[in-house]
Amino acid sequence: DGCTLISHRKENSNREYQSMILYLAAPYSNVEDKPKLMRELAKFAGEYMIDNPGLYVVPGLVHHYSLESVPALGSDYVFWGEFCHKLIDRCDGTLVWQYPGWIESTGVIDEIEYTRSLRKPVFYAEYI
């Protein structure tokens, strides 16, 4: 179902990663089936933490259900970009979940670039 785990590939392999909190980047705005995305994201996050002890993930999409009940929040990255940056500031690095559409996602691209600008590691997990 797309959530079987994954390779953990470090972009920055010269550091040892024992215990980290990782921002979980994934596409959202241009994904058609958002309920499916959110179910798979939750499953992926849980499996990832079980398979990688000491690595904890914080999804930027944590407020997905707020978008349904408070449409004024908007779902575009113009609104959510600052929120995502604040989460990345507080995390030790970013984990990019390569869900379909990630490579075209304005948000994911910005989150990768922002993480790199802070000299924090970026990790990639394949969507299988």
N, C-alpha and C positions, 0 to 999 in steps of 0.2 A: 504493500500500500504506500510505498514511498518513504517510509520512516525507518527502514532497517539501517542500522548504524554501520557505518560511515568511516571515512578516513579522517584523521586529524593531522593536517599538514601545517607545520609552522613556517611562516614566512621569515621569521627571525629565530634561527636555530641556535644562537650563541648564548641563550639564557636557559636556566633550568626553571620549569614551571611546576611547582609543587601544589600550591593552592592559589587559585585566582577566581575573581568574579569577572565574567565576560559578558559584554553587551552582545545580545543576539540580534544580528541584522538579517532581515528577510524582506522581500518585496511585499507590497500591499496594494497600492492604488490601482495598478494595472492587472491585478489577479482577479479573474472573473468570479470564481467560486470561493468567496471569502470564508464562509463557514467551514469548508473543507480545509482551507489553508490554516485556520486557527486550530482545528482539531489536530491536524498533522504537526503543527508547530508545538502544541502542548505535549504531544507524544514524543516528538523529537527531543525537546528540551529535557524531559524526564529521562529518556533513554540515554541521552548524552551524558547527563550527570551521573547516572549509574555506571556507565561504561568508562567514565573518566573521573575517578574519585579525586576530589579536591578542586575540580573545575566546576564552578557554579555559573549558570546562565541567567541573564536578566533580559527578557525580550522587550524591545522597544514597542512592540505591538500590544503591550499589556492592557491598553485602554480600548481595545477593539470594540467591546460591547458598549462603551460610552458613546461611540460614534453612532450607534443605532438609536440610542435613547436621547442623545443631545446632538442632532445633526449640525447645529451651528458651530460645533468644534471643527468641522471640515475633515476631510481625509487626505488632503494633499500635503506634500512635504513642506510647503511654504509655512504652514501653521505648525507642523510637528517637528521641524528641523531643530529648533532651539531646545525642545524637550529632549530629543535624541542626543544632542550634544551634551546636555547636562548629565544624562545617564552615562555617556561615554567618559566624561570627565571623572566620574566617580568609580569607573570600572578599571580593571587592570589591562584590558585589551578588548578586542572585538572578535566574535565568531561569526563568520558569514555563512549562513545556510544557503546552499546553492539550489534553492527552490526555483522552479521554472519562472523566468522573468527577472531573476536577480541581476543579471548582467546589464539589462536595460533600465533597471530601477534607479531613478534619480536619487532616491533616498539611500539605497544601499551604496551607490557609488560615493555619495557625499560622506556617509558614515565611515567607509574605508579610508577616504582621503583625510577626514578629520582625525581618525585614530592615528594614522601615520604622522600627521602634523604634530601630534602630541608625543611622538616617538614611542608609542605603545604597540605591542604585537597585534598582528591580524592573523587569524586562523581561518581555515576553510573546511567546511563539512559538506560532503557531496549529498545530494538528494538522490536516493536510490529507489 
